[in-house]
Amino acid sequence: MKIAQQASERHVLNVIVDNEAGILAKIAGMFTARGYNIDSLTVADISEDHAISRITIVTRGPEPVIDQIRAQLERLVPVHKVIDLTESGAHVERELALVKVSGKGDNRVEALRIAELFRAKVVDTTTSSFVFELTGAPDKIDSFIALMRELGLEEVGRSGIVGMMRGAAGA
C-alpha cells in the first residue's frame, strides 16, 4: 500500500529543545520543506534556568510519515528528545480558548447557561457581549464553539494543544 493510501493518524509530539533563537523556525522549516502540516503548535520554556523549552506539535499522517517526522526532528541539533505521546500511551491534552459571544435577551441567558455547563469562566462582559475562558480537551472546546455559533459567536482565540504523559514519569 502506498503511503498516500494509508490511513492518516493524529499524533501529539513533545519536542524537548534548547531554548535558543531560531529553533522554532528550524522545526517549522523542516515541516514546510517536506510538505507536512502542523495542526497545532505551542512552545514554552520549561526549565528554571530558561535553557530548555517544550514544543508540542499536533500533526497527521500515515505511520511511515509520522516515523519520518520523528526521525528528522531527532536529527536537528538543538533537539534533546522527541516523545510521541500518541504512541507512548495514556496522556493528557489540554487547550485554552477565549470565546467572544454577542447577544441580547434569551441568547445571552442561554450563552451563560451553556458556559456554566462547560465550566467556562466569564473573563469580560459588557451589556452586549461576553468573553468566556475555557480549558479542556480540544473536542470539548470544539463543542462549546459549535453551540456558541448559534448564539452570536463573534471571535475565537485558541492557545493550541499542550500535552504530557500520565503518571510519575517526566519528559
C-alpha positions as CSV (number, residue, x, y, z in Angstrom):
1,M,0.0,0.0,0.0
2,K,1.4,3.4,-0.9
3,I,1.9,6.0,1.8
4,A,-0.7,8.3,0.3
5,Q,-3.3,5.5,0.6
6,Q,-2.6,4.6,4.2
7,A,-4.9,5.9,7.0
8,S,-3.9,9.3,8.3
9,E,-3.4,9.3,12.1
10,R,-3.3,12.3,14.5
11,H,-0.2,12.4,16.7
12,V,0.9,14.7,19.5
13,L,4.7,15.1,19.6
14,N,6.6,16.7,22.5
15,V,9.9,18.0,21.3
16,I,12.4,19.0,24.1
17,V,14.9,21.6,22.7
18,D,17.5,24.1,23.8
19,N,15.7,27.4,24.3
20,E,17.6,29.4,21.6
21,A,16.7,31.8,18.9
22,G,15.8,30.1,15.6
23,I,14.8,26.7,16.8
24,L,11.1,27.1,16.1
25,A,11.9,28.4,12.6
26,K,14.1,25.4,12.1
27,I,11.4,23.0,13.1
28,A,8.7,24.8,11.1
29,G,11.0,24.9,8.1
30,M,11.6,21.1,8.3
31,F,7.8,20.6,8.2
32,T,7.4,23.0,5.3
33,A,10.2,21.7,3.3
34,R,8.8,18.2,3.4
35,G,5.1,19.1,2.9
36,Y,4.0,18.1,6.4
37,N,1.2,20.0,8.1
38,I,1.0,21.3,11.7
39,D,-2.5,21.2,13.2
40,S,-1.4,22.8,16.5
41,L,1.9,24.3,17.8
42,T,2.8,25.5,21.2
43,V,6.1,26.5,22.8
44,A,7.0,27.2,26.4
45,D,10.1,27.5,28.5
46,I,10.1,24.5,31.0
47,S,13.4,24.9,32.9
48,E,14.2,27.0,35.9
49,D,17.3,28.4,34.1
50,H,15.4,29.1,30.9
51,A,17.7,26.8,28.9
52,I,15.1,24.2,27.8
53,S,11.7,24.5,26.0
54,R,9.0,22.1,25.2
55,I,7.4,22.3,21.7
56,T,4.1,20.5,21.4
57,I,3.2,19.7,17.8
58,V,0.0,18.1,16.6
59,T,0.3,16.6,13.1
60,R,-1.4,14.0,11.0
61,G,-0.1,11.4,8.6
62,P,0.2,7.7,7.9
63,E,2.5,5.8,10.3
64,P,5.6,5.9,8.0
65,V,5.3,9.7,7.6
66,I,5.0,10.1,11.4
67,D,8.1,7.9,11.8
68,Q,9.9,10.0,9.3
69,I,8.9,13.3,11.1
70,R,10.2,11.9,14.4
71,A,13.5,10.8,12.9
72,Q,14.0,14.2,11.2
73,L,13.2,16.1,14.4
74,E,15.6,13.9,16.4
75,R,18.4,14.8,13.9
76,L,18.1,18.6,14.4
77,V,21.0,19.8,16.6
78,P,19.2,21.6,19.4
79,V,16.7,18.8,19.9
80,H,17.2,16.7,23.0
81,K,14.3,14.4,22.8
82,V,11.1,13.7,20.7
83,I,8.3,12.0,22.5
84,D,5.2,10.7,20.6
85,L,2.6,11.0,23.2
86,T,0.1,9.2,21.0
87,E,2.3,6.1,20.8
88,S,3.7,6.3,24.3
89,G,0.3,5.6,26.0
90,A,-2.0,7.4,28.3
91,H,-1.5,11.1,28.2
92,V,-3.4,14.4,28.9
93,E,-4.1,17.0,26.3
94,R,-5.5,20.5,27.1
95,E,-6.1,23.7,25.3
96,L,-7.2,27.2,26.3
97,A,-9.7,29.2,24.4
98,L,-11.1,32.7,24.6
99,V,-14.6,32.8,23.0
100,K,-16.4,36.1,22.4
101,V,-20.2,35.9,22.1
102,S,-22.5,38.9,21.4
103,G,-26.2,38.8,22.1
104,K,-29.2,40.1,24.0
105,G,-32.1,38.6,25.8
106,D,-32.7,34.9,25.5
107,N,-29.4,34.3,23.6
108,R,-27.5,36.0,26.3
109,V,-29.1,33.9,29.0
110,E,-28.6,30.7,27.0
111,A,-24.9,31.5,26.4
112,L,-24.4,31.9,30.2
113,R,-26.3,28.6,30.9
114,I,-24.2,26.7,28.4
115,A,-21.0,28.3,29.6
116,E,-21.8,27.1,33.1
117,L,-22.3,23.5,31.8
118,F,-18.9,23.6,30.2
119,R,-17.3,25.2,33.2
120,A,-16.3,28.2,31.1
121,K,-15.4,31.3,33.1
122,V,-16.6,34.8,32.1
123,V,-13.5,37.0,31.9
124,D,-15.0,40.1,30.3
125,T,-18.6,41.3,30.0
126,T,-20.4,44.2,28.5
127,T,-24.2,44.8,28.1
128,S,-24.0,43.2,24.7
129,S,-21.2,40.6,24.9
130,F,-19.2,38.1,26.9
131,V,-15.7,36.7,26.6
132,F,-15.5,33.2,28.0
133,E,-12.3,31.4,29.1
134,L,-12.5,27.6,28.6
135,T,-9.9,25.0,29.1
136,G,-10.1,21.3,28.3
137,A,-9.7,18.7,25.6
138,P,-9.9,20.0,22.1
139,D,-13.2,18.2,21.4
140,K,-14.8,19.9,24.4
141,I,-13.7,23.3,23.1
142,D,-14.9,22.4,19.6
143,S,-18.4,21.5,21.0
144,F,-18.6,24.7,23.0
145,I,-17.7,26.8,20.0
146,A,-20.3,25.0,17.9
147,L,-23.0,25.8,20.4
148,M,-22.0,29.4,20.7
149,R,-22.2,29.8,16.9
150,E,-26.0,29.7,17.2
151,L,-26.0,32.3,20.0
152,G,-23.8,35.0,18.5
153,L,-20.2,33.8,18.3
154,E,-18.0,36.8,17.3
155,E,-14.4,35.7,17.8
156,V,-12.3,32.7,19.0
157,G,-8.7,32.6,20.1
158,R,-7.1,29.2,20.9
159,S,-3.8,28.5,22.5
160,G,-3.0,25.3,20.8
161,I,-2.6,21.9,22.5
162,V,-0.2,21.1,25.3
163,G,0.2,17.5,26.4
164,M,2.1,15.2,28.7
165,M,2.2,11.6,29.8
166,R,0.1,10.5,32.7
167,G,1.8,9.2,35.8
168,A,5.1,10.0,37.5
169,A,7.5,9.8,34.6
170,G,8.6,13.1,33.2
171,A,9.9,14.3,29.9
